[in-house]
Amino acid sequence: MEPRIDKLVSIFNHKLRTELNFQYEKIGLSDKNYFYLEKIAETPGISQAQFIKILHRDQSVVTRQINKLVADGWISKRFSDKDHRRSELFLTSKGEAILPKIKDIYRQVNQNSLASLTASEAKIFGDLLDKVTIAYQPRNSTEV
């Protein structure tokens, strides 16, 4: 019998998100929005439209999370000097200050989630997940 990848990934994802939520709620974030802070830190001034595209999520979902992060003081949204229709996203000093804690949390959760694997198995597991994530395109997907 072949493994039910969909089921296994779903269960593993649920466990990871449950733990991440537990840890991130302590600092006022969630498993949905901590990732946004990291991405904005990687590309300060990214437009909201570009940000939505790289996240591969519905525009309304991303906009709702961005507005929450702005309201909570983690990021700022400014109009571009070159194109006033374009909103650009930046971390605030509060957002910058929390990045090391964010990284500590997901490193610890990753380490705990892979504790039953050897270092070699964990590397292979990560490499394989990366490979299938990049290669797999759902048939109804419009993503490139």
C-alpha angles and dihedrals in degrees: 000000000000119000118262097237092178092055095043094047090047093052093045091047091050092052093048094047092048091054094042091051091050091052098039094047087065089065098037099263137100140214086263100057110027088079090057091060091052093049093048090049089054092051111025111196094023111161118248089239092054090045092054090050096052093047093054090219135127114278094235092052093050093044091051092051093045091051090050092050090049092048091049092050098245097116139014128221117210135176114249117255089222100044118021091198090064120086116208124202127220136170116247120223086264089054093047092049094054097051096090090052091049090054092047091053098049092042090053093046091048091049092049093046092054097040092113091060130076117242089258093050091048090053092049091046091052093046092050093048089050092049096050093042091056096041103041118089119176112233093242093046122120092190118117 
